[in-house]
Amino acid sequence: MKQKDAPQTEHPAQLDDVAAVGRALAALSAFDPGEGSLMLAELARRTGLYKSTILRLIASLERAAFIRRLPDGGYTVGPEPLRLAQIYQESFRVKDLILPVLEDLSQKSGETASFDVREGSSRICLHRVEPARAVRYFVRGRKAAAGSRGSGCRAEGIRAAAGAQPGRDSRATVASLLRRAGP
């Protein structure tokens, strides 16, 4: 007996589920670093969604710990994105190699040293070492616009620490530093 191929069109309920995921992600993306919390009206304004839609989404996001409601009625990002950020950070599997290099660079320069990756038009800090004298607040996994100036050591600082010539490929310099750190 010959089996029929599955139809190429999706069931309308599946399309609604995909749209709901997109709306939930829009609600999460409405939060920006340093804001603390957002009220329902501001979430609606930033997402372009109706308040009633946001309330339904927030109920699901709260159960999954992606968003939490504050006593004043505002909403903030919950702890679950931090767990996912840790998984993302660990997926690069460079911690054991890059941290000794960053620690050495930070100690020798007295400055912050960080290892960022490019993700689209942003850069995301995977690992960061503060100098012994530093008192700072920092969250790993934060996004910054690629090419923006911020505290920390980027490819330019790594090249300078390695004594590299301007214009040398950053990947080659990092590879050289990692070989020197060796097992």
C-alpha positions in Angstrom: 0.0 0.0 0.0 1.4 3.4 -1.0 1.7 6.1 1.6 0.4 9.6 0.9 2.7 12.5 1.3 1.7 14.9 4.1 -0.1 18.0 2.9 2.2 21.0 2.4 -0.1 23.5 4.2 -0.1 24.0 7.9 -3.2 23.7 10.0 -4.6 27.1 10.9 -4.2 26.4 14.7 -0.5 25.8 14.1 -0.2 29.2 12.4 -1.9 30.9 15.4 0.6 29.2 17.7 3.5 30.5 15.7 2.0 34.0 15.7 1.5 33.7 19.5 5.2 32.8 19.9 6.1 35.9 17.9 3.9 38.1 20.0 5.4 36.7 23.2 8.9 37.3 21.9 7.9 40.8 21.0 6.8 41.4 24.6 10.1 40.1 25.9 12.0 42.2 23.4 10.3 45.3 24.6 12.5 45.4 27.7 15.8 47.3 27.5 18.8 47.1 29.9 18.7 49.5 32.8 15.0 50.2 32.7 13.9 48.1 35.7 10.3 47.5 34.9 7.6 48.4 32.4 3.9 49.0 33.0 1.2 47.3 30.9 0.5 50.5 28.8 4.2 50.9 27.9 4.5 47.2 26.9 1.4 47.7 24.7 2.9 50.9 23.2 6.3 49.3 22.5 4.9 46.1 21.0 1.9 47.5 19.2 -0.3 44.8 20.8 -3.5 45.3 22.7 -3.3 45.3 26.5 -5.6 42.3 26.6 -3.3 40.3 24.3 -0.3 41.3 26.4 -2.1 40.2 29.6 -2.7 36.7 28.1 0.9 36.5 26.9 2.2 37.6 30.3 0.3 34.9 32.1 2.1 32.3 30.1 5.4 34.0 30.3 5.1 34.4 34.1 4.3 30.6 34.5 7.5 29.9 32.6 9.5 32.5 34.6 10.3 34.7 31.6 8.5 37.7 33.0 7.6 38.5 36.6 5.1 40.9 38.0 6.2 43.4 40.6 4.1 44.6 43.6 3.6 48.0 41.9 1.9 46.3 38.9 4.9 46.7 36.6 6.6 43.8 34.8 10.2 42.9 34.5 12.2 40.1 32.9 12.2 36.9 35.0 15.1 34.5 35.8 14.5 32.1 32.9 16.3 34.2 30.2 19.4 34.2 32.4 19.4 30.4 32.5 19.1 30.3 28.7 21.9 32.9 28.4 24.2 30.7 30.4 23.4 27.8 28.0 24.2 30.1 25.1 27.5 31.2 26.7 28.6 27.6 27.4 27.8 26.6 23.8 30.9 28.3 22.6 33.1 26.0 24.8 36.0 28.5 25.1 35.8 29.3 28.8 38.7 27.1 29.8 40.9 28.5 27.0 40.0 32.2 27.1 39.6 32.9 30.8 43.3 32.4 31.6 44.2 34.8 28.7 41.7 37.4 29.9 42.9 37.1 33.5 46.5 37.6 32.4 45.5 40.6 30.2 43.5 42.2 33.0 46.2 41.7 35.6 48.9 43.1 33.3 46.8 46.1 32.1 44.9 46.8 35.2 41.8 47.1 33.0 38.7 45.0 32.2 39.2 42.3 29.6 36.3 40.7 27.8 35.6 38.2 25.1 32.7 39.1 22.8 31.1 37.4 19.9 29.3 39.1 17.0 25.7 38.1 16.7 24.2 39.9 13.7 24.7 43.7 14.2 25.3 43.2 17.9 28.1 41.9 20.0 27.5 39.7 23.1 29.9 39.5 25.9 30.6 35.8 26.7 33.4 36.2 29.3 34.7 39.2 31.2 37.4 39.6 33.8 37.6 42.7 36.0 40.8 43.9 37.5 41.3 43.2 41.2 40.6 46.8 42.1 37.4 47.1 40.2 33.9 47.4 41.7 31.5 47.2 38.9 28.0 45.9 38.0 27.9 43.7 34.9 25.7 41.0 33.4 27.3 38.5 31.0 25.4 38.0 27.8 24.5 41.6 27.4 24.1 42.9 23.9 25.8 46.0 22.5 25.9 47.4 19.1 28.8 46.0 17.1 31.6 48.5 16.9 30.3 50.5 19.8 32.8 51.6 22.4 32.3 50.2 25.8 34.4 49.2 28.7 36.3 46.0 28.1 38.9 44.6 25.8 37.9 44.0 22.2 40.0 42.7 19.4 42.0 45.9 19.4 43.0 45.4 23.0 43.9 41.8 22.4 46.0 42.7 19.4 47.8 45.4 21.5 48.4 42.9 24.3 49.8 40.4 21.9 52.1 42.9 20.3 50.3 42.5 17.0 50.7 44.9 14.1 47.6 47.0 13.2 45.5 45.2 10.6 46.4 41.7 11.7 43.5 39.4 11.7 41.9 39.3 15.1 41.2 35.5 14.9 44.8 34.8 14.2 45.8 36.9 17.2 43.3 35.2 19.5 44.5 31.8 18.2 48.1 32.8 19.0 47.2 33.9 22.5 45.3 30.7 23.1 48.3 28.6 21.9 50.6 30.5 24.2 48.2 29.9 27.2 48.3 26.2 26.2 47.3 23.3 28.4 
